Amino acid sequence: MCLTANKHYDTVNSYMEKFRIGVIGCGTIFPMHARSLKNVKGVRIVSVCDVKEDRARAAAGQYECNYYTDYIKMLNMEGLGAVHICTPHYLHKPMIIEAAKRKINILTEKPMGLNPAEAAKEISAARKNTVALSVIFQNRFNPGSQLVKKRIEDGSLGRLRAAKLVLTYHKPDSYYKSSGWKGRLDKEGGGVVIDQAIHYLDILRWLVPSPVDYVEANCSNRMHSFIDVEDSAEGVIKFKNGFYVCFYLINCYSFDDDPVIDIDCQNAKVRIIKDSSYIGYNNGKKEKAEPKKNEFIDYGDGVRDYWGYCHFNQIRDFYAALRDKRKPAVTGEDALKTQELVWAIYESSRRKGRVYL
């Protein structure tokens, strides 16, 4: 339903007109996209959509745009240059494919889908219709990750030996009970691995200049009896260059602690905490990268900052890529590799053995 749809489009020949933006999903992650878009030059939010009309109406009022409760109607009526998908996991695939059919560029929240097969169909649809498909992995864009990536690429760290990833979050029963899809395998696709830890698994896969060889892991539900997804996982990821990652992930700690990635390198020890990184070189030199105080966006009262400008930096890159006719920093094909890694963790746990990629 659209109560304010307007078929009159601006005819000004401008960069803004090239990027009429629609956002599907006005829930928890919506402010990270909408507020970021307000800070990107040459784009304009013209419509939002949510199945909950009160939520869609409120978002439309805040951003002075049209609203819908039917995303197909929005895709058909608004002449969109791009759409942001901020909906539950199980809705990503159909929404991506419908947008691609209409020649609309797509930026979707992670994960691409519930499994690699869904992700592959999305990529196929985007290729067939020659539209851009990008997936939000915003933590690649924070200063900590960027510094470590740079030092790996310029050889400062030497050979990468091993890493450990520790993620200890707090997702109480109320977190799952308040949602119609969290904790349900058919709608979420999994638990702590695909929903929370996927960001840090992606960071490690992106940092390491080698494909993954195999995964050996265990997943279990230890403290949430009424959900059918995992709240804990541990295992090893082995890369073909010999590097390996030991990981420990839980959603049943007493609070949301900052996730930590430690990397043992030939020439240094690296620690990534939240959006910052610290490098201690064997020769005594130290290096760090932290966000500056002005590198945060006010997403509104009661909304998490989601670590500064991370979403903004990726969203800005996406539109720069469209403008420059290049691939975005995170392509669908690249994101598929992280989806396959997540799937391998689940497969290894199900098979109780090693899974090769």
C-alpha positions in Angstrom: 0.0 0.0 0.0 1.3 3.5 -0.9 -0.5 6.5 0.5 1.9 9.1 -0.9 3.1 7.7 -4.1 3.9 10.3 -6.7 4.4 9.3 -10.4 5.9 12.7 -11.2 9.7 12.3 -11.3 12.3 15.0 -11.5 13.4 15.7 -15.0 16.6 17.5 -14.0 19.6 15.9 -15.7 21.6 15.3 -12.6 23.6 12.7 -10.7 20.8 12.7 -8.1 18.2 11.6 -10.6 20.4 8.6 -11.6 20.1 7.3 -8.0 16.5 7.3 -6.7 16.8 5.0 -3.7 14.3 2.7 -2.1 14.8 0.9 1.2 12.9 -2.3 2.0 12.7 -3.0 5.7 12.3 -0.2 8.3 13.4 -2.1 11.4 16.6 -2.3 13.5 19.2 -1.9 10.7 17.2 0.7 8.7 18.8 3.8 10.4 22.3 2.6 9.4 21.2 2.7 5.8 18.9 5.7 5.8 21.1 8.0 7.8 24.2 7.0 5.8 22.3 7.7 2.6 21.5 11.2 3.9 25.3 11.8 4.0 26.0 10.5 0.5 26.0 13.2 -2.2 23.9 12.6 -5.3 21.4 10.1 -3.9 17.9 10.5 -2.6 15.6 8.2 -0.7 12.3 8.4 -2.6 10.5 5.4 -1.0 10.6 3.0 1.9 8.7 -0.3 2.5 7.7 -2.4 5.4 5.0 -4.9 6.1 4.2 -3.0 9.3 2.4 0.1 8.0 3.0 2.2 11.1 6.8 1.6 10.8 6.8 2.4 7.1 4.7 5.5 7.6 7.0 6.8 10.4 10.1 6.2 8.3 8.5 8.0 5.3 7.7 10.9 7.5 11.2 11.2 8.8 12.8 11.0 5.3 10.0 12.9 3.5 9.4 10.1 0.9 6.7 7.7 -0.2 5.9 4.5 1.7 4.6 1.1 0.8 3.7 -2.2 2.5 4.2 -4.2 -0.7 7.7 -4.2 -2.0 6.7 -5.3 -5.5 4.5 -2.2 -5.9 7.4 -0.1 -4.8 9.8 -1.7 -7.3 7.2 -1.3 -10.0 6.2 2.3 -9.3 9.2 4.3 -8.1 11.7 4.2 -11.0 14.4 3.2 -8.6 18.1 3.3 -9.5 19.0 1.1 -6.5 17.3 -0.6 -3.6 18.6 -1.4 -0.1 17.4 -4.7 1.4 17.2 -4.6 5.2 14.8 -7.5 5.9 15.0 -10.9 7.6 17.4 -13.4 6.0 14.8 -15.6 4.3 13.5 -12.6 2.3 16.8 -11.6 0.8 16.7 -14.0 -2.1 13.2 -13.3 -3.5 13.7 -9.5 -3.1 17.1 -9.5 -4.8 15.8 -11.5 -7.7 12.7 -9.3 -8.1 14.8 -6.1 -8.0 17.3 -7.6 -10.5 14.4 -8.4 -12.9 13.5 -4.8 -12.9 17.1 -3.6 -13.7 17.5 -2.1 -10.2 20.9 -2.2 -8.5 21.0 -3.9 -5.1 22.7 -3.5 -1.8 21.6 -6.1 0.7 22.3 -6.7 4.3 24.2 -9.9 5.1 23.8 -12.8 4.6 23.0 -12.9 0.9 20.6 -15.8 1.6 20.1 -18.8 3.8 22.7 -20.9 1.9 25.1 -20.8 -1.0 22.5 -22.1 -3.4 20.3 -19.1 -2.8 23.3 -16.8 -3.1 24.3 -18.3 -6.5 20.8 -17.7 -7.8 20.9 -14.1 -6.8 24.3 -13.6 -8.5 22.9 -15.3 -11.7 19.9 -12.9 -11.7 22.1 -9.8 -11.2 24.4 -10.9 -14.1 21.5 -11.7 -16.4 20.0 -8.3 -15.9 23.4 -6.5 -15.8 22.9 -4.8 -12.4 25.2 -4.4 -9.4 24.8 -6.7 -6.4 26.7 -5.9 -3.3 26.4 -7.3 0.3 26.9 -5.3 3.5 30.2 -6.3 5.2 30.8 -2.9 6.8 33.5 -4.0 9.1 36.0 -4.2 6.2 35.7 -0.5 6.0 36.6 0.4 9.6 40.1 1.9 10.3 41.3 -1.2 12.2 40.6 -3.6 9.4 41.9 -1.2 6.8 45.3 -0.9 8.5 45.8 -4.6 8.9 44.8 -5.2 5.2 47.3 -2.6 4.1 50.1 -4.1 6.2 49.4 -7.6 4.9 49.5 -6.4 1.3 52.7 -4.4 1.7 54.5 -7.3 3.4 55.2 -5.5 6.7 53.8 -8.4 8.8 55.6 -11.1 7.0 54.1 -14.6 6.8 50.7 -15.1 8.5 50.9 -18.0 10.9 47.6 -18.4 12.7 44.7 -16.4 14.2 42.1 -16.8 16.9 38.6 -15.3 16.8 36.7 -14.9 20.1 33.1 -13.6 20.0 31.1 -13.6 23.2 27.7 -11.9 22.8 24.6 -11.8 24.9 21.3 -12.8 23.2 18.8 -13.5 26.0 15.6 -15.4 25.5 13.8 -12.1 25.0 15.9 -11.4 21.9 14.5 -14.5 20.2 11.0 -14.4 21.6 10.5 -10.8 20.4 11.2 -11.8 16.8 9.1 -13.7 14.4 12.2 -15.1 12.6 15.3 -15.1 14.9 16.1 -18.5 16.2 14.2 -20.3 13.4 16.3 -22.3 11.1 14.0 -21.9 8.1 14.0 -18.1 8.4 17.4 -17.2 9.9 19.5 -20.0 8.3 21.4 -20.5 11.6 22.4 -18.7 14.7 25.5 -17.1 16.0 27.6 -18.1 13.0 25.4 -16.7 10.2 24.0 -13.8 12.1 26.7 -12.3 14.3 30.0 -14.0 13.6 29.7 -13.8 9.9 31.2 -10.3 10.0 34.4 -11.5 11.6 34.7 -14.7 9.6 34.3 -12.4 6.5 37.1 -10.1 7.8 39.5 -13.0 8.2 38.7 -14.5 4.8 39.1 -11.0 3.3 42.4 -10.4 5.0 44.1 -13.7 4.2 45.6 -13.8 0.7 44.7 -17.5 0.2 41.5 -19.5 -0.4 40.1 -21.6 2.4 41.1 -25.3 2.2 38.9 -26.9 4.8 36.8 -26.3 8.0 36.3 -28.6 11.0 33.8 -27.3 13.5 31.1 -28.1 16.1 27.9 -26.1 16.6 25.4 -26.5 19.4 22.5 -24.9 21.3 23.6 -24.8 24.9 21.4 -22.2 26.6 18.3 -21.5 24.5 16.0 -24.5 24.6 13.2 -23.1 22.5 15.2 -22.1 19.4 16.4 -24.5 16.6 19.6 -22.8 15.7 23.1 -22.8 17.4 24.1 -20.4 20.2 27.7 -21.6 20.2 30.3 -22.8 17.7 34.0 -23.7 17.8 36.4 -25.0 15.3 39.3 -24.5 12.9 39.5 -22.9 9.4 42.5 -24.0 7.4 43.7 -21.9 4.4 45.6 -23.3 1.5 48.7 -21.3 2.3 49.0 -23.0 5.7 47.4 -20.2 7.8 44.7 -21.3 10.1 42.0 -19.7 12.4 40.8 -21.1 15.7 37.4 -19.7 16.6 35.1 -19.7 19.6 31.6 -18.1 19.2 28.8 -17.8 21.7 25.5 -15.9 22.0 25.1 -16.9 25.7 27.5 -14.7 27.5 26.4 -12.2 30.2 26.9 -9.1 28.0 28.0 -8.1 24.5 31.7 -8.1 24.8 33.9 -6.7 22.0 34.9 -9.4 19.6 38.7 -10.0 19.3 40.8 -11.2 16.4 44.5 -12.0 17.2 46.8 -12.8 14.4 50.3 -14.2 14.8 52.6 -13.1 12.0 56.2 -13.6 11.2 57.2 -10.0 12.0 54.4 -8.9 14.4 51.5 -9.6 16.6 48.1 -8.1 15.5 45.0 -7.5 17.6 41.7 -6.3 16.1 39.2 -5.2 18.7 35.9 -3.8 17.5 36.8 -1.1 15.0 40.4 -0.6 16.1 43.6 -2.5 15.5 47.0 -2.7 17.3 50.2 -4.0 15.8 53.3 -4.8 17.8 56.3 -5.5 15.6 59.1 -7.7 16.7 61.6 -4.8 16.5 59.6 -2.9 19.1 57.7 -0.6 16.7 54.0 -0.1 17.4 51.2 0.9 15.2 47.5 1.4 15.7 44.4 2.6 13.9 41.3 3.8 15.8 38.3 5.8 14.7 38.4 9.6 15.3 35.8 11.1 17.5 34.2 12.8 14.5 33.9 9.5 12.6 30.5 8.6 13.9 27.0 9.1 12.6 24.2 9.9 14.9 21.7 7.2 14.0 19.1 8.5 16.5 18.1 7.9 20.1 18.5 4.4 21.4 20.2 3.2 18.2 23.6 1.5 18.3 26.3 3.4 16.4 27.4 0.2 14.7 30.9 1.3 14.9 31.2 4.7 13.4 31.2 5.3 9.7 31.4 1.6 8.6 28.0 1.4 6.9 28.5 4.9 5.5 31.8 4.1 4.0 30.5 1.0 2.3 27.3 2.7 1.1 29.4 5.6 -0.3 31.6 3.2 -2.1 28.6 1.4 -3.7 27.3 4.6 -5.3 30.8 5.7 -6.3 31.1 2.3 -8.1 27.8 2.9 -9.9 28.9 6.4 -10.9 32.3 5.2 -12.1 31.0 2.1 -13.8 33.2 -0.2 -11.7 32.6 -3.1 -9.4 31.8 -2.2 -5.7 34.3 -3.1 -3.1 32.2 -6.1 -2.0 30.7 -7.9 -5.0 28.1 -10.7 -4.8 30.7 -13.1 -6.0 33.1 -12.1 -3.2 30.3 -12.3 -0.6 29.4 -15.8 -1.8 32.8 -17.0 -0.6 31.9 -15.9 2.9 28.5 -17.6 2.6 30.3 -20.8 1.5 32.6 -20.6 4.6 29.6 -20.2 6.9 27.9 -23.1 5.2 31.0 -25.3 5.6 31.0 -24.6 9.3 27.4 -25.9 9.5 28.1 -28.9 7.2 31.2 -29.9 9.3 29.1 -29.8 12.5 26.3 -31.9 10.8 28.7 -34.4 9.4 31.0 -34.4 12.4 34.0 -34.2 10.2 36.2 -32.0 8.0 34.6 -30.2 5.0 36.7 -29.1 2.1 35.8 -26.0 0.1 
